[in-house]
């Protein structure tokens, strides 16, 4: 039996570790996805960029033609909504586990957001679909979830706010209040991904509905707001290290006396924090999965550059200079280590859902994007000025990966949470150590040994 094509992109050892946990259907789907990426998606990335106008008047109203074609083909191949596990969402999901999707997401990560969108697996839609699949009413699911699952519309998740420290979601100030049979929203948001897309049909807006509640985690609610609703004002697309990520964008938005019906409330009053915790867990690990693929792609580009005869300097290949070989080795080791971390987190989500995998998700969140940034930076250095330009994908990849160290919670928050979680083990660790010392002392006395115990 020939090896699965995934080993050409990951490693035989990591695949061997999980292969027995991957179903025949998942293996077939993964092979089909790799073929689709190689033959259709990866060659289309530059074409897609060329089809996106630079004129601001049309840049934010364009649906990229080649992407439309790719989505149609992906759907016909059954390569669609791969992130949504049937085990957790029986009505809407596909028969893939998070572990199986982890292998696929790494392949998608090589093609950036473009590759993920081609198979309807791109953020923020993935998280929003999970929210609606898990918490939405039947009416909300029919109106909003089904079109998202079909790839007919796109969406935005509106949480981060200007002028407050949004890394602590309890700080948000957007007002959500009931007036009669309507909900009224007033607030100022920014870096709202997806809101610039002409196909964006809804915003999931997080705001404070009960600011005086003694439980600060019951003060928030989430409301569905149609993107074109009166009072929704998209002010501008924000840039990330100079990139606007059109047509999706990361927008500044003002909600001014936006009125929606009561049935647009998701799950219930005061359930917003509960919803975002359920949403961000899987979303964070999806980002990490794709980050592994981006880092692997950067390493591949690095290998091409340093072995290119046309790029010799002072009569030597680039790999014959300085610390290039060491950089390659370090990159390989860091990618392998991070992949195992992500695979273990995905497996734990399958076994205990996101709530039972908070430690694994948190560690992956601050380890993996940082690793990817380092690997991409090494590749940029090898390419010199070209690596910083639009002529390679490296600069855009770095901007995207650097963003992930802030998106869905900055590194410092996850590091603090993991550190505090570890400290809870201190008492048990100390007790175990004391028991060992007690037995050690008794054993020394028995053998008449005067050890410095």
C-alpha positions as CSV (number, residue, x, y, z in Angstrom):
1,X,0.0,0.0,0.0
2,X,1.4,3.4,-1.0
3,X,1.8,6.1,1.6
4,X,-0.9,8.7,2.0
5,X,-0.1,11.9,0.1
6,X,-0.3,13.9,3.4
7,X,3.2,12.7,4.3
8,X,4.6,14.9,1.6
9,X,3.3,17.9,3.4
10,X,3.6,16.9,7.0
11,X,5.8,14.1,8.1
12,X,5.6,10.3,8.1
13,X,6.1,10.2,11.9
14,X,3.2,12.6,12.8
15,X,0.9,10.8,10.4
16,X,1.9,7.4,11.8
17,X,0.9,8.8,15.3
18,X,-2.7,9.6,14.3
19,X,-3.3,7.4,11.2
20,X,-5.2,4.7,13.2
21,X,-7.5,7.5,14.5
22,X,-8.4,8.7,11.0
23,X,-11.4,7.0,9.4
24,X,-11.4,5.6,5.8
25,X,-13.8,8.4,4.8
26,X,-11.5,11.1,6.3
27,X,-8.4,9.6,4.6
28,X,-10.2,9.6,1.2
29,X,-11.4,13.2,1.8
30,X,-7.9,14.3,2.8
31,X,-6.4,12.8,-0.3
32,X,-9.1,14.5,-2.4
33,X,-8.5,17.8,-0.7
34,X,-4.7,17.6,-1.4
35,X,-5.4,16.9,-5.1
36,X,-7.9,19.8,-5.3
37,X,-5.4,22.2,-3.6
38,X,-2.5,21.1,-5.9
39,X,-4.4,21.2,-9.1
40,X,-6.9,24.0,-8.6
41,X,-6.5,26.2,-5.5
42,X,-2.7,26.9,-5.1
43,X,-2.3,27.8,-8.8
44,X,-5.3,30.2,-8.4
45,X,-4.0,32.3,-5.5
46,X,-2.0,34.8,-7.6
47,X,-4.9,34.9,-10.2
48,X,-7.3,35.8,-7.4
49,X,-5.0,38.7,-6.3
50,X,-4.9,39.9,-9.9
51,X,-8.7,39.9,-10.1
52,X,-9.1,42.0,-7.0
53,X,-9.2,45.7,-8.1
54,X,-6.8,48.2,-6.5
55,X,-9.4,51.0,-7.1
56,X,-11.1,51.6,-3.7
57,X,-14.4,52.2,-5.5
58,X,-14.6,48.6,-6.7
59,X,-12.2,46.8,-4.4
60,X,-14.8,46.4,-1.7
61,X,-17.6,45.4,-4.0
62,X,-15.9,42.7,-6.0
63,X,-16.5,39.0,-5.6
64,X,-13.4,37.3,-7.0
65,X,-14.4,35.3,-10.1
66,X,-11.9,32.5,-9.8
67,X,-13.0,31.9,-6.2
68,X,-16.6,31.5,-7.3
69,X,-15.5,28.8,-9.7
70,X,-13.4,27.0,-7.0
71,X,-16.2,27.0,-4.5
72,X,-18.6,25.4,-7.1
73,X,-16.0,22.7,-7.8
74,X,-15.3,22.1,-4.1
75,X,-18.9,21.7,-3.3
76,X,-19.3,19.2,-6.2
77,X,-16.4,17.2,-4.8
78,X,-17.8,17.1,-1.3
79,X,-15.0,19.3,0.0
80,X,-17.4,21.6,1.9
81,X,-17.8,22.7,5.5
82,X,-15.1,20.2,6.6
83,X,-14.6,22.0,9.9
84,X,-18.2,21.2,11.2
85,X,-18.0,17.9,12.9
86,X,-21.2,15.7,12.8
87,X,-20.2,14.4,16.2
88,X,-21.0,17.8,17.7
89,X,-23.5,19.0,15.2
90,X,-25.5,16.0,14.0
91,X,-28.0,18.0,12.0
92,X,-25.5,20.1,10.0
93,X,-22.1,18.6,10.3
94,X,-19.9,16.3,8.2
95,X,-18.6,12.9,9.4
96,X,-15.1,14.3,10.4
97,X,-13.5,14.7,13.8
98,X,-11.6,17.7,14.9
99,X,-8.4,15.6,14.7
100,X,-9.2,14.7,11.1
101,X,-10.0,18.3,10.2
102,X,-6.6,19.3,11.8
103,X,-4.8,17.4,9.1
104,X,-6.9,19.1,6.4
105,X,-6.6,22.6,7.9
106,X,-2.8,22.3,7.7
107,X,-3.2,21.8,4.0
108,X,-5.5,24.7,3.8
109,X,-3.1,26.9,5.7
110,X,-0.6,26.8,2.8
111,X,-3.1,28.7,0.7
112,X,-4.1,31.3,3.3
113,X,-7.6,32.6,3.7
114,X,-8.2,32.0,0.0
115,X,-7.9,28.2,0.3
116,X,-10.1,28.1,3.3
117,X,-12.8,30.1,1.7
118,X,-12.7,27.9,-1.4
119,X,-14.1,25.0,0.8
120,X,-16.3,27.2,3.0
121,X,-14.0,26.8,6.0
122,X,-12.9,30.4,6.5
123,X,-13.2,32.6,9.5
124,X,-15.2,34.3,10.8
125,X,-17.9,32.3,9.1
126,X,-16.8,29.0,10.7
127,X,-17.2,30.3,14.2
128,X,-20.5,32.0,13.3
129,X,-21.8,28.8,11.8
130,X,-20.9,26.9,15.0
131,X,-22.7,29.5,17.1
132,X,-25.9,29.3,15.0
133,X,-25.7,25.5,14.8
134,X,-25.3,25.1,18.6
135,X,-27.2,28.0,20.0
136,X,-29.5,29.4,17.2
137,X,-33.2,28.9,17.2
138,X,-34.8,26.9,14.4
139,X,-35.9,30.1,12.7
140,X,-32.4,31.7,13.0
141,X,-30.9,28.5,11.6
142,X,-33.2,28.5,8.6
143,X,-32.7,32.2,7.9
144,X,-29.0,32.6,8.5
145,X,-27.2,29.2,9.1
146,X,-28.5,27.4,6.0
147,X,-27.3,30.1,3.6
148,X,-23.9,30.2,5.4
149,X,-23.6,26.5,5.1
150,X,-24.5,26.7,1.4
151,X,-21.8,29.5,0.9
152,X,-24.5,31.8,-0.4
153,X,-23.7,34.6,2.1
154,X,-20.9,35.6,4.5
155,X,-20.9,37.0,8.0
156,X,-19.0,39.0,10.6
157,X,-18.5,38.5,14.4
158,X,-18.7,41.9,16.0
159,X,-17.0,41.9,19.4
160,X,-13.8,44.0,19.6
161,X,-14.3,47.6,20.5
162,X,-12.4,50.8,20.0
163,X,-11.3,52.8,23.1
164,X,-11.6,49.8,25.5
165,X,-9.3,46.8,26.3
166,X,-11.2,44.2,24.4
167,X,-8.9,41.4,25.4
168,X,-11.1,41.3,28.5
169,X,-14.6,40.8,26.9
170,X,-16.3,42.0,30.1
171,X,-15.0,45.5,29.2
172,X,-17.2,45.9,26.2
173,X,-19.6,48.9,26.3
174,X,-21.9,48.4,23.3
175,X,-25.4,48.8,24.6
176,X,-28.1,46.1,23.8
177,X,-31.4,46.8,25.4
178,X,-35.1,45.9,24.9
179,X,-37.7,48.4,23.9
180,X,-41.1,46.8,23.5
181,X,-40.8,44.0,21.0
182,X,-37.5,45.3,19.6
183,X,-33.8,45.2,20.6
184,X,-31.9,48.5,20.3
185,X,-28.1,48.4,19.7
186,X,-25.7,51.3,20.1
187,X,-21.9,50.8,20.0
188,X,-18.5,51.4,18.3
189,X,-16.7,48.3,17.1
190,X,-13.5,47.9,15.1
191,X,-11.3,45.2,13.5
192,X,-14.5,43.3,12.7
193,X,-13.4,40.7,10.2
194,X,-15.7,39.9,7.3
195,X,-17.7,43.1,7.5
196,X,-16.3,44.5,4.3
197,X,-17.3,41.6,2.0
198,X,-20.1,42.5,-0.3
199,X,-21.7,39.1,0.5
200,X,-21.7,39.8,4.3
201,X,-25.3,39.5,5.3
202,X,-25.2,39.4,9.1
203,X,-23.2,40.5,12.1
204,X,-23.3,38.7,15.4
205,X,-23.0,41.6,17.8
206,X,-21.8,41.2,21.4
207,X,-22.9,43.9,23.8
208,X,-24.0,44.6,27.3
209,X,-27.6,44.0,28.0
210,X,-27.5,43.9,31.8
211,X,-24.5,46.1,32.9
212,X,-25.5,46.1,36.6
213,X,-25.7,42.3,37.0
214,X,-23.5,41.3,39.9
215,X,-22.1,38.4,37.8
216,X,-19.9,40.2,35.2
217,X,-20.2,37.1,32.9
218,X,-24.0,37.4,32.7
219,X,-24.0,41.0,31.6
220,X,-23.6,40.3,27.8
221,X,-25.9,39.2,25.1
222,X,-25.5,38.4,21.4
223,X,-27.8,39.7,18.7
224,X,-28.1,39.0,15.0
225,X,-28.0,42.3,13.1
226,X,-28.5,42.2,9.3
227,X,-25.5,43.9,7.6
228,X,-27.5,46.3,5.6
229,X,-29.9,47.3,8.5
230,X,-30.6,51.0,9.2
231,X,-28.1,52.4,11.6
232,X,-25.2,50.0,10.7
233,X,-22.4,52.2,9.5
234,X,-19.2,50.7,8.2
235,X,-16.7,53.5,8.8
236,X,-13.5,52.2,7.2
237,X,-11.5,49.0,6.7
238,X,-8.6,48.8,9.2
239,X,-5.2,47.8,8.0
240,X,-3.0,45.1,9.4
241,X,0.7,46.0,8.9
242,X,-0.4,47.8,5.8
243,X,-2.7,45.1,4.4
244,X,-6.4,45.7,4.1
245,X,-7.4,42.1,3.4
246,X,-10.0,43.1,0.9
247,X,-12.7,42.3,0.1
248,X,-13.3,40.7,3.5
249,X,-11.5,43.4,5.6
250,X,-11.4,44.2,9.3
251,X,-13.8,47.1,9.6
252,X,-14.6,49.9,12.0
253,X,-18.3,49.9,12.6
254,X,-20.7,52.1,14.4
255,X,-24.2,50.8,15.4
256,X,-26.4,53.8,15.9
257,X,-29.9,53.1,17.3
258,X,-30.1,49.8,15.3
259,X,-33.4,48.2,15.9
260,X,-34.0,44.5,15.3
261,X,-36.8,42.1,16.4
262,X,-36.6,40.2,19.7
263,X,-36.3,37.0,17.8
264,X,-32.8,38.1,16.7
265,X,-31.5,37.5,20.3
266,X,-29.2,34.4,20.3
267,X,-29.9,31.8,23.0
268,X,-31.2,34.3,25.6
269,X,-30.4,37.4,27.7
270,X,-27.1,37.3,29.5
271,X,-25.8,34.3,27.5
272,X,-23.3,36.2,25.4
273,X,-20.2,35.2,27.4
274,X,-21.2,31.6,27.4
275,X,-21.6,31.8,23.6
276,X,-18.3,33.4,22.8
277,X,-16.4,30.9,25.0
278,X,-18.0,28.1,23.0
279,X,-17.2,29.9,19.8
280,X,-13.6,30.9,20.4
281,X,-12.3,27.5,21.6
282,X,-12.7,25.7,18.3
283,X,-11.9,28.8,16.3
284,X,-8.6,29.3,18.1
285,X,-7.5,25.8,17.3
286,X,-8.5,26.1,13.7
287,X,-6.2,29.1,13.4
288,X,-3.4,27.1,14.9
289,X,-4.0,24.2,12.5
290,X,-3.7,26.6,9.5
291,X,-0.6,28.2,11.1
292,X,1.2,24.9,10.9
293,X,0.6,24.8,7.2
294,X,1.7,28.4,6.7
295,X,5.0,27.7,8.6
296,X,5.6,24.5,6.6
297,X,5.0,26.4,3.3
298,X,7.5,29.1,4.5
299,X,10.1,26.5,5.2
300,X,9.5,25.0,1.7
301,X,10.1,28.5,0.2
302,X,13.2,28.8,2.3
303,X,14.6,25.5,1.0
304,X,13.9,26.6,-2.6
305,X,15.7,29.9,-2.1
306,X,18.8,28.7,-0.3
307,X,19.4,25.9,-2.9
308,X,18.7,28.1,-6.0
309,X,21.9,28.3,-8.1
310,X,20.8,31.7,-9.4
311,X,20.9,33.1,-5.9
312,X,24.5,32.2,-5.1
313,X,26.5,34.9,-3.3
314,X,30.3,35.1,-3.1
315,X,30.4,31.8,-5.1
316,X,28.4,29.8,-2.6
317,X,24.8,28.6,-2.2
318,X,23.0,30.5,0.5
319,X,22.8,27.4,2.6
320,X,26.6,27.4,2.7
321,X,26.7,30.7,4.5
322,X,26.3,31.5,8.2
323,X,23.6,29.8,10.2
324,X,21.2,28.9,7.3
325,X,21.4,25.2,7.9
326,X,20.8,25.7,11.6
327,X,17.8,27.9,10.8
328,X,16.4,25.1,8.6
329,X,16.9,22.5,11.4
330,X,15.3,24.7,14.0
331,X,12.3,25.4,11.8
332,X,11.8,21.7,11.1
333,X,12.0,20.9,14.9
334,X,9.6,23.8,15.8
335,X,7.1,22.8,13.2
336,X,7.1,19.2,14.3
337,X,6.7,20.1,17.9
338,X,3.9,22.5,17.3
339,X,2.0,20.0,15.0
340,X,2.0,17.4,17.8
341,X,0.7,20.1,20.2
342,X,-2.1,21.0,17.8
343,X,-3.0,17.4,17.1
344,X,-3.3,16.6,20.8
345,X,-5.5,19.6,21.3
346,X,-7.8,18.5,18.4
347,X,-8.0,15.0,19.9
348,X,-8.9,16.4,23.3
349,X,-11.7,18.5,21.8
350,X,-13.1,15.4,20.2
351,X,-13.0,13.6,23.6
352,X,-14.1,16.4,25.9
353,X,-15.3,19.2,23.6
354,X,-13.7,22.6,23.7
355,X,-14.5,23.2,27.4
356,X,-12.6,20.1,28.3
357,X,-9.6,21.1,26.2
358,X,-9.0,24.6,27.5
359,X,-5.5,23.9,28.6
360,X,-4.5,22.3,25.3
361,X,-6.2,25.1,23.3
362,X,-4.6,27.8,25.4
363,X,-1.1,26.4,25.0
364,X,-1.4,26.0,21.3
365,X,-2.8,29.5,21.0
366,X,0.4,31.2,22.3
367,X,2.9,28.7,21.1
368,X,1.9,28.0,17.4
369,X,1.5,31.5,15.9
370,X,4.8,32.7,17.5
371,X,6.5,29.7,16.1
372,X,5.1,30.4,12.6
373,X,6.2,34.0,12.8
374,X,9.7,32.9,13.6
375,X,9.8,30.4,10.7
376,X,8.4,32.9,8.2
377,X,10.9,35.5,9.4
378,X,13.8,33.2,8.7
379,X,12.4,32.7,5.2
380,X,12.0,36.4,4.7
381,X,15.6,36.9,5.7
382,X,16.8,34.4,3.1
383,X,14.8,36.2,0.4
384,X,16.1,39.6,1.3
385,X,14.2,42.6,0.0
386,X,12.1,40.3,-2.2
387,X,10.8,38.6,1.0
388,X,9.3,41.9,2.2
389,X,7.6,42.6,-1.1
390,X,4.4,41.5,-2.8
391,X,6.4,39.2,-5.1
392,X,6.4,36.5,-2.5
393,X,3.6,35.5,-0.1
394,X,5.9,35.8,2.9
395,X,5.2,39.3,4.0
396,X,1.4,38.9,3.9
397,X,1.8,35.5,5.7
398,X,3.8,37.2,8.4
399,X,1.2,40.0,8.8
400,X,-1.5,37.4,9.1
401,X,0.4,35.2,11.6
402,X,1.4,38.2,13.7
403,X,-2.3,39.1,13.9
404,X,-3.1,35.7,15.4
405,X,-0.9,36.6,18.4
406,X,-3.6,39.2,19.3
407,X,-6.8,37.8,17.6
408,X,-9.0,35.6,19.8
409,X,-7.1,36.8,22.9
410,X,-3.5,38.1,23.1
411,X,-0.7,35.8,24.0
412,X,-0.3,37.4,27.4
413,X,-3.9,36.4,28.4
414,X,-3.4,32.7,27.4
415,X,0.0,32.6,29.1
416,X,-1.5,34.0,32.3
417,X,-4.4,31.5,32.2
418,X,-2.1,28.5,31.6
419,X,0.3,29.7,34.3
420,X,-2.5,30.1,36.8
421,X,-3.9,26.6,35.9
422,X,-0.4,25.1,36.5
423,X,-0.2,26.8,39.9
424,X,-3.3,25.0,41.0
425,X,-1.2,21.8,40.9
426,X,1.4,23.2,43.3
427,X,-0.2,21.8,46.5
428,X,-0.6,18.3,45.0
429,X,3.0,18.4,43.6
430,X,4.4,19.4,47.0
431,X,2.5,16.7,48.8
432,X,3.8,14.0,46.4
433,X,7.3,15.3,46.8
434,X,6.9,15.2,50.6
435,X,5.8,11.5,50.4
436,X,8.8,10.6,48.3
437,X,11.1,12.4,50.8
438,X,9.5,10.6,53.7
439,X,10.0,7.2,52.0
440,X,13.6,8.2,51.1
441,X,14.3,9.0,54.7
442,X,12.9,5.7,56.0
443,X,14.9,3.8,53.4
444,X,18.1,5.6,54.3
445,X,17.6,4.7,58.0
446,X,16.9,1.1,57.1
447,X,20.2,0.9,55.2
448,X,22.1,3.0,57.8
449,X,22.9,5.6,55.2
450,X,23.6,9.2,56.3
451,X,22.5,10.9,53.1
452,X,22.0,14.7,52.9
453,X,18.2,14.4,52.7
